Amino acid sequence: MKQSIAHNDDQVGDRITLIIPSLTDAAVQLHRQQMWSKGYQLESKIECQTFFAGDGRHIDSMFDGKAMYSATFIKRET
């Protein structure tokens, strides 16, 4: 699904994490999403990691266990 991150404070909080399959795709999305113009800055470097989801009892790997790149943005203080 291709879409951009909405600029609506009711939908998007002070912290946004993009999970992207490759470093190249991450760079493209950083530019495409125009996070700086939406009031966000990159919190730290883009990291490759494995993700898991839990329901309080069980933990399952996400994305079939494939490592993904994450880029976390925080709302800039104005």
N, C-alpha and C positions, 0 to 999 in steps of 0.2 A: 504494500500500500504506500503510495507516494503522497505525502502531504507535508505541510510546513507546520511548525509549532505555532499555535495560536498566540496572539498577543492579547490575552484576556486574563486578568488577574484572578477571575473566578475559576478558570480552568487550569492555569499554570501557577505553581507556587514560587517560592523564593529560591528553589533549588531544582535543577533539571539535569537528568543524566541521559545522554544519548548512548545507546548500545549498538555498535556498528561492527560488521564482520571483518573489515580490514582497515589498516592504517590509511590507505589511500582513500577509501570511502569515508573515513572519519574526517579527513582534510576537506573533502568535497562538501560534506554535510555542514562542517563548521562555517564554511563560506556561504553555502546555500541558505542555511537557517538564519543568517544575519543576527546572531545572538547579541552582538555588541549594540546594534541599533535598537534591539528590543529591551535593552537595559541590563544585560547579563555579561559577566566576564567568566573566562575559564578559571576554575578553581585551582587546578593543578595540571600536571602533564597528562596526556592521553595514555592510559594504561591498558595492557592486554591482561585479561583475567577470565576465570571460569565462574559462571553464575549458578546459584542454587536457589530454589524456592521452597519454603516450608509452610506447613499449615498448623504447626504446633505439635504435631506428632511425627510427621514424615518429612524428609527432605529429598527433593528430586532435583536432578541437574536440569538446567535450562539449556535450550539450543542444542539438544542432543549431546551435551557435554563438551561442545566445541568452544574453545576460548574465543572471546570477543573483545573488541576495544571499547572502552568507555571514556566518555568525555563529560565531566560534570561542570555545570555552570551554576553560578550563584548570582543573585540579584545584586547589582551594583548599588552602593549607597550614593544617593544624590545630594 
